[in-house]
Amino acid sequence: METDETTATGTGGSRSYIPAIALTVSLFFLWGVANNLNDILIAQFKKAFVLSDFGTSFVQQVFYLGYFLLAIPASLLMRARGYKAAIVTGLLLYGVGALLFYPAALASQYLLFLLALFVIASGLAFLETAANPLMTELGEPSGAARRINWAQAANPLGAITGILIGRNFILSGIQHDEASLAALNEAQRLDYYRMEVLAVQTPYLILGAIVLAFAVAAMLIRFPAGAIHHADDKGDARFAELLGKPRLLFATLAQFFYVGAQVGLWSYTIRYAQANVPGMGERAAADMLFVSLLLFAVGRFVGTSLMNWISPALMLAVFAAASMALALVAGTIGGELGLYALVAASLFMSIQFPTIFALGVEGLGPLRKFGASLIVMAIIGGAALTAVMGRVSDLAGITAAMLVPALSFGVILAFALIARRPVAQTV
């Protein structure tokens, strides 16, 4: 089979693929935008469709279900056709999903928005399944955790951009309590709900156009072929070998809890801020989420730099312990102190996803691409734990819901301590 992709493992080869690497790093930015626009959508749909906290959690449930269902197909496509095919497919799905916000807004149907989010997430499953292992393979194995952390530094920048777009172009700042809504006549209430639904349309149309332009660029760029099957690749049967890799399985579990904790914390930051600080409006609450993401970006750069002197596993243990302590404060004390602790937790969440990923695939050799898809499937934690937090919030309050991520960080801490042990190499 002819292809324009050739192997690029090692520093010499990677220099031949600077356009591909630049585009791949931009993918981390693009899915950061999509992921954190969801946090704005949760607040927006809660008032536009009059939803409970559990009802709003379907935004994340559907979104991360797309990751879960498409991770293995993405891995199989990547094995058969290479990085380029997976990246182009992911960008096309992402762009089409964003454009689906137009008919969803016209119909003013929550279910149609959920369908659009599922399509976007399906595209992101392809992008993440390809981009993460690509960054770990471009260079020496000992530097994989640092490389993927540096590449993922673009992710919080995208997340910040998503929050700024949502805060300034989606959230109207207009909120009605039950009394003021009751004072409106039916036509006025419908106009209000309609205005809030239509607010999401334009930002997603622009985003869709940009993503599709990236898809065209990806079609024209040469990519390394590290994910195309090798002569010793036994095909799908090698998936069974993953069951004998305890480090990978524990990493998958840790990633499940990490993504659930991150998505849950950020999804409900606006809700938590408004519930714990009387009189705080939705835009001021969105500013607290913005600060969270700034701290996340700072933590990513600082944490990755420190990995030059501190082992990734030890860094992960320290950051997971700090996140757990801060989430416990947010879940038990509440008020302004709880909000500050919740915001500060993002500083220590920063390195956890890429470090868990890199430690999980360490030593897998030709099984790396299969292991990558398994860890990407663990992103379903974003759906599961956000739903759990929404249910806890409806039953016991949004403050108590923060105990769910606190427990999750405990699992990550346990993985980090285990991951400090050397792992056998797979051949």
C-alpha positions as CSV (number, residue, x, y, z in Angstrom):
1,M,0.0,0.0,0.0
2,E,1.5,3.3,-1.0
3,T,1.3,6.2,1.4
4,D,2.9,9.6,1.9
5,E,3.6,8.7,5.5
6,T,7.0,7.4,6.7
7,T,8.3,6.6,10.1
8,A,9.6,9.6,12.1
9,T,10.6,8.2,15.4
10,G,13.6,10.0,16.8
11,T,14.7,13.6,16.7
12,G,16.1,13.4,13.2
13,G,12.9,12.1,11.6
14,S,10.7,14.4,13.6
15,R,12.4,17.4,12.0
16,S,11.1,16.3,8.6
17,Y,7.5,16.6,9.8
18,I,7.4,20.1,11.3
19,P,4.1,21.0,9.5
20,A,2.5,17.8,10.8
21,I,3.7,18.3,14.3
22,A,2.5,22.0,14.3
23,L,-0.9,20.9,13.1
24,T,-1.0,18.1,15.7
25,V,-0.2,20.5,18.5
26,S,-3.0,22.8,17.2
27,L,-5.4,19.8,17.6
28,F,-4.9,20.0,21.4
29,F,-6.0,23.6,21.2
30,L,-9.1,22.8,19.1
31,W,-10.4,20.1,21.4
32,G,-9.7,22.3,24.4
33,V,-12.2,24.9,22.8
34,A,-14.8,22.2,22.3
35,N,-14.5,20.6,25.7
36,N,-14.8,23.8,27.7
37,L,-17.5,25.3,25.6
38,N,-19.5,22.5,27.2
39,D,-19.1,24.1,30.6
40,I,-20.8,27.2,29.2
41,L,-23.5,25.2,27.4
42,I,-24.4,23.5,30.7
43,A,-25.2,26.9,32.3
44,Q,-26.9,28.1,29.1
45,F,-29.1,25.1,28.6
46,K,-30.1,25.0,32.2
47,K,-31.9,28.3,31.8
48,A,-32.9,28.0,28.1
49,F,-34.5,24.6,28.6
50,V,-35.3,24.8,32.4
51,L,-33.2,21.7,33.3
52,S,-32.2,20.2,36.7
53,D,-28.5,19.7,37.4
54,F,-28.8,16.0,36.4
55,G,-30.6,17.1,33.2
56,T,-27.7,19.4,32.3
57,S,-25.3,16.5,32.8
58,F,-26.5,15.0,29.6
59,V,-24.3,17.5,27.8
60,Q,-21.3,15.7,29.1
61,Q,-22.8,12.3,29.2
62,V,-23.5,12.4,25.4
63,F,-20.2,14.1,24.7
64,Y,-18.0,11.6,26.4
65,L,-20.1,8.7,25.2
66,G,-18.9,9.7,21.7
67,Y,-15.3,9.3,22.9
68,F,-16.0,5.9,24.4
69,L,-17.8,4.4,21.4
70,L,-15.3,5.8,18.7
71,A,-12.0,5.2,20.4
72,I,-11.4,1.7,19.2
73,P,-12.7,2.4,15.6
74,A,-10.3,5.3,15.6
75,S,-7.4,3.1,16.7
76,L,-8.3,0.5,14.0
77,L,-8.4,3.2,11.3
78,M,-5.1,4.6,12.5
79,R,-3.5,1.1,12.4
80,A,-4.8,0.5,8.9
81,R,-4.4,3.9,7.3
82,G,-2.1,5.9,9.5
83,Y,-2.2,9.1,11.5
84,K,-3.3,11.3,8.6
85,A,-6.5,9.3,8.0
86,A,-7.5,9.4,11.7
87,I,-6.8,13.2,12.0
88,V,-8.7,14.1,8.8
89,T,-11.6,12.0,9.8
90,G,-11.7,13.5,13.3
91,L,-11.6,17.1,11.9
92,L,-14.4,16.4,9.5
93,L,-16.6,15.0,12.2
94,Y,-15.8,17.8,14.6
95,G,-16.6,20.4,11.9
96,V,-19.9,18.8,10.8
97,G,-21.0,18.4,14.5
98,A,-20.4,22.1,15.1
99,L,-22.4,23.0,12.0
100,L,-25.3,20.9,13.3
101,F,-25.8,23.6,16.0
102,Y,-27.5,25.6,13.2
103,P,-30.5,23.3,12.7
104,A,-30.6,22.4,16.4
105,A,-31.0,26.1,17.3
106,L,-33.6,26.7,14.7
107,A,-35.6,23.8,16.0
108,S,-34.9,24.8,19.6
109,Q,-34.5,21.1,20.6
110,Y,-32.2,20.0,23.4
111,L,-32.0,16.5,21.9
112,L,-30.7,17.9,18.6
113,F,-28.0,19.8,20.4
114,L,-27.0,16.5,22.2
115,L,-26.8,14.8,18.8
116,A,-24.5,17.6,17.5
117,L,-22.3,17.3,20.6
118,F,-22.1,13.5,20.1
119,V,-20.8,14.0,16.5
120,I,-18.2,16.6,17.7
121,A,-17.1,14.2,20.4
122,S,-16.8,11.3,17.9
123,G,-14.4,13.5,15.9
124,L,-12.4,14.3,19.0
125,A,-12.0,10.6,19.7
126,F,-10.2,10.2,16.4
127,L,-8.1,13.3,17.1
128,E,-7.0,12.3,20.6
129,T,-6.4,8.7,19.7
130,A,-4.0,9.9,17.0
131,A,-2.4,12.9,18.5
132,N,-1.5,11.6,22.0
133,P,0.6,8.5,20.8
134,L,2.1,10.6,18.0
135,M,3.6,13.0,20.5
136,T,4.9,10.2,22.7
137,E,6.6,8.4,19.7
138,L,8.4,11.5,18.3
139,G,11.6,11.2,20.2
140,E,13.3,9.2,22.9
141,P,10.9,7.1,25.1
142,S,12.4,8.6,28.3
143,G,11.1,12.0,27.3
144,A,7.6,10.9,26.3
145,A,5.9,12.4,29.4
146,R,7.6,15.7,28.9
147,R,6.8,15.9,25.2
148,I,3.1,15.1,25.6
149,N,2.8,17.6,28.5
150,W,4.4,20.3,26.3
151,A,2.1,19.5,23.4
152,Q,-0.9,19.5,25.8
153,A,0.1,22.9,26.9
154,A,-2.0,24.1,23.9
155,N,-5.0,22.4,25.4
156,P,-5.6,24.9,28.3
157,L,-5.1,27.7,25.9
158,G,-7.9,26.3,23.8
159,A,-10.0,25.8,27.0
160,I,-9.5,29.5,28.0
161,T,-10.5,30.5,24.5
162,G,-13.6,28.4,24.7
163,I,-14.6,30.0,28.0
164,L,-14.0,33.5,26.7
165,I,-16.1,32.8,23.6
166,G,-18.9,31.4,25.8
167,R,-18.8,34.1,28.4
168,N,-18.8,37.0,25.8
169,F,-20.9,35.6,23.0
170,I,-23.2,33.0,24.5
171,L,-24.0,34.0,28.1
172,S,-26.3,36.9,28.0
173,G,-26.1,37.9,31.7
174,I,-29.9,37.9,31.8
175,Q,-31.3,35.6,34.4
176,H,-34.8,35.3,35.7
177,D,-35.8,33.6,39.0
178,E,-39.1,31.8,39.3
179,A,-40.9,34.9,40.4
180,S,-39.7,37.1,37.5
181,L,-40.4,34.3,35.0
182,A,-44.0,34.0,36.4
183,A,-44.4,37.7,35.9
184,L,-43.8,37.4,32.2
185,N,-46.6,36.5,29.9
186,E,-46.3,33.3,27.7
187,A,-45.0,35.2,24.7
188,Q,-42.3,37.0,26.7
189,R,-41.2,33.7,28.3
190,L,-40.9,32.0,24.9
191,D,-39.0,35.0,23.4
192,Y,-36.6,34.8,26.4
193,Y,-36.0,31.1,26.0
194,R,-35.7,31.4,22.2
195,M,-33.1,34.2,22.5
196,E,-31.0,32.1,24.9
197,V,-31.1,29.1,22.5
198,L,-30.1,31.1,19.5
199,A,-27.1,32.6,21.3
200,V,-25.2,29.3,20.8
201,Q,-25.6,29.2,17.1
202,T,-23.1,31.7,15.6
203,P,-20.1,30.7,17.7
204,Y,-20.4,27.1,16.7
205,L,-20.9,28.0,13.0
206,I,-17.7,29.9,13.0
207,L,-15.9,27.1,14.9
208,G,-17.2,24.6,12.4
209,A,-15.8,26.6,9.5
210,I,-12.4,26.9,11.1
211,V,-12.2,23.2,11.9
212,L,-13.1,22.2,8.4
213,A,-10.3,24.5,7.1
214,F,-7.9,22.5,9.3
215,A,-9.2,19.3,7.8
216,V,-8.3,20.6,4.3
217,A,-4.9,21.6,5.6
218,A,-4.4,18.1,7.1
219,M,-5.2,16.5,3.7
220,L,-2.3,18.4,2.2
221,I,0.3,17.7,4.9
222,R,2.6,14.7,5.1
223,F,2.4,12.8,8.4
224,P,4.7,10.2,10.0
225,A,3.4,6.6,9.9
226,G,4.2,5.4,13.4
227,A,0.6,4.1,13.8
228,I,0.4,2.1,10.5
229,H,0.7,-1.6,11.3
230,H,4.2,-3.1,11.3
231,A,5.3,-6.5,10.1
232,D,5.1,-7.9,13.6
233,D,1.7,-6.5,14.3
234,K,-0.8,-9.4,14.8
235,G,-3.8,-7.2,14.3
236,D,-6.9,-7.0,16.5
237,A,-5.8,-10.1,18.5
238,R,-3.2,-8.0,20.2
239,F,-5.9,-6.2,22.1
240,A,-6.1,-9.3,24.3
241,E,-2.5,-8.8,25.4
242,L,-3.6,-5.6,27.1
243,L,-5.3,-7.6,29.8
244,G,-1.8,-8.7,31.0
245,K,-0.6,-5.2,31.4
246,P,-1.5,-4.1,35.0
247,R,0.1,-0.7,34.6
248,L,-2.0,0.1,31.6
249,L,-5.2,-1.2,33.2
250,F,-4.6,0.9,36.3
251,A,-3.8,3.9,34.1
252,T,-7.1,3.4,32.3
253,L,-9.0,3.4,35.6
254,A,-7.1,6.4,36.8
255,Q,-7.9,8.3,33.6
256,F,-11.5,7.4,34.0
257,F,-11.6,9.1,37.4
258,Y,-9.4,12.0,36.3
259,V,-11.5,12.9,33.4
260,G,-14.6,12.5,35.5
261,A,-13.1,14.8,38.2
262,Q,-12.0,17.5,35.7
263,V,-15.2,17.5,33.7
264,G,-17.3,17.5,36.8
265,L,-15.4,20.3,38.5
266,W,-15.5,22.6,35.5
267,S,-19.0,21.7,34.4
268,Y,-20.4,22.8,37.8
269,T,-18.0,25.7,38.7
270,I,-20.5,28.3,37.5
271,R,-23.3,26.5,39.4
272,Y,-21.1,26.2,42.5
273,A,-20.1,29.8,42.4
274,Q,-23.6,31.1,42.2
275,A,-24.8,28.7,44.9
276,N,-22.0,29.6,47.4
277,V,-21.6,33.3,46.8
278,P,-25.0,35.1,47.1
279,G,-25.7,37.6,44.3
280,M,-23.0,36.3,41.9
281,G,-24.2,36.5,38.3
282,E,-23.5,34.0,35.6
283,R,-20.8,36.1,33.9
284,A,-19.0,36.7,37.2
285,A,-19.3,33.0,37.9
286,A,-17.9,32.3,34.4
287,D,-14.9,34.5,35.3
288,M,-14.1,32.1,38.2
289,L,-14.0,29.3,35.6
290,F,-11.8,31.5,33.5
291,V,-9.4,31.9,36.4
292,S,-9.5,28.1,36.9
293,L,-8.3,27.6,33.4
294,L,-5.6,30.2,33.7
295,L,-4.2,28.3,36.7
296,F,-4.5,25.1,34.8
297,A,-2.4,26.5,32.0
298,V,0.2,27.8,34.5
299,G,0.3,24.5,36.2
300,R,0.9,22.7,32.9
301,F,3.9,24.8,32.1
302,V,5.4,24.8,35.6
303,G,4.7,21.1,36.1
304,T,6.2,20.1,32.8
305,S,9.3,22.1,33.4
306,L,9.8,20.5,36.8
307,M,9.8,17.1,35.2
308,N,13.3,17.9,34.1
309,W,14.3,17.2,37.7
310,I,11.4,15.3,39.2
311,S,10.1,12.0,37.9
312,P,6.6,12.2,36.2
313,A,5.2,9.6,38.7
314,L,6.3,11.6,41.7
315,M,4.9,14.9,40.2
316,L,1.6,13.1,39.5
317,A,1.4,11.9,43.1
318,V,2.0,15.4,44.6
319,F,-0.4,17.1,42.2
320,A,-3.1,14.4,42.8
321,A,-2.8,14.8,46.6
322,A,-3.1,18.6,46.4
323,S,-6.2,18.4,44.1
324,M,-7.8,15.9,46.5
325,A,-7.2,18.2,49.5
326,L,-8.7,21.2,47.7
327,A,-11.7,19.3,46.4
328,L,-12.4,18.1,50.0
329,V,-12.4,21.8,51.2
330,A,-14.8,22.7,48.4
331,G,-17.0,19.7,49.2
332,T,-17.2,20.2,53.0
333,I,-16.7,23.9,53.8
334,G,-18.3,25.7,50.8
335,G,-18.8,29.4,50.7
336,E,-16.2,31.7,49.3
337,L,-13.4,29.6,50.8
338,G,-14.8,26.5,49.1
339,L,-15.0,28.4,45.8
340,Y,-11.4,29.5,46.0
341,A,-10.3,25.9,46.8
342,L,-12.3,24.7,43.8
343,V,-10.6,27.2,41.5
344,A,-7.2,26.4,43.0
345,A,-7.6,22.7,42.3
346,S,-7.2,23.4,38.6
347,L,-3.6,24.4,39.1
348,F,-2.8,20.8,40.3
349,M,-5.1,19.1,37.8
350,S,-2.9,20.4,35.0
351,I,-0.4,17.7,34.4
352,Q,-2.6,14.7,35.3
353,F,-4.2,13.7,32.1
354,P,-1.0,13.6,29.9
355,T,1.1,12.1,32.7
356,I,-1.4,9.3,33.3
357,F,-1.4,8.7,29.6
358,A,2.4,8.6,29.2
359,L,2.9,6.4,32.2
360,G,0.1,4.1,31.1
361,V,1.6,3.4,27.6
362,E,5.2,3.3,28.9
363,G,6.9,0.0,27.9
364,L,4.1,-1.1,25.6
365,G,6.2,-1.1,22.4
366,P,4.0,-2.2,19.4
367,L,1.0,-2.3,21.7
368,R,1.2,1.4,22.3
369,K,-1.5,2.3,19.8
370,F,-3.9,-0.3,21.2
371,G,-3.2,0.9,24.7
372,A,-3.8,4.5,23.6
373,S,-7.3,3.7,22.4
374,L,-8.0,1.9,25.7
375,I,-7.0,5.0,27.7
376,V,-9.0,7.3,25.4
377,M,-12.1,5.1,26.1
378,A,-11.6,5.9,29.8
379,I,-12.8,9.4,28.9
380,I,-16.3,8.0,29.5
381,G,-15.5,9.0,33.1
382,G,-16.5,12.5,32.0
383,A,-20.0,11.3,31.3
384,A,-20.4,8.9,34.3
385,L,-19.0,11.1,37.1
386,T,-20.7,14.3,35.8
387,A,-24.0,12.4,36.0
388,V,-23.2,11.2,39.5
389,M,-22.3,14.8,40.6
390,G,-25.5,16.1,39.0
391,R,-27.6,13.5,40.9
392,V,-25.8,14.2,44.2
393,S,-26.3,18.0,43.7
394,D,-30.1,17.5,43.1
395,L,-30.3,15.4,46.3
396,A,-27.8,17.0,48.7
397,G,-26.6,20.3,47.1
398,I,-23.9,21.3,44.7
399,T,-21.3,21.6,47.6
400,A,-21.6,18.0,48.5
401,A,-21.2,17.0,44.9
402,M,-17.6,18.1,45.0
403,L,-16.8,15.1,47.2
404,V,-17.0,12.9,44.1
405,P,-13.9,14.4,42.4
406,A,-12.2,14.4,45.8
407,L,-12.5,10.6,45.9
408,S,-11.4,10.4,42.2
409,F,-8.1,12.2,43.0
410,G,-7.5,9.6,45.6
411,V,-7.6,6.9,42.9
412,I,-5.1,8.9,40.8
413,L,-2.8,9.2,43.8
414,A,-2.8,5.5,44.3
415,F,-1.9,5.0,40.6
416,A,0.9,7.5,40.8
417,L,2.4,5.7,43.8
418,I,2.3,2.3,41.9
419,A,3.6,3.9,38.7
420,R,6.9,4.8,40.4
421,R,8.0,1.2,40.0
422,P,9.8,0.2,36.7
423,V,7.7,-1.4,34.0
424,A,8.8,-4.3,31.8
425,Q,9.2,-3.6,28.1
426,T,6.9,-5.2,25.5
427,V,8.4,-6.6,22.3
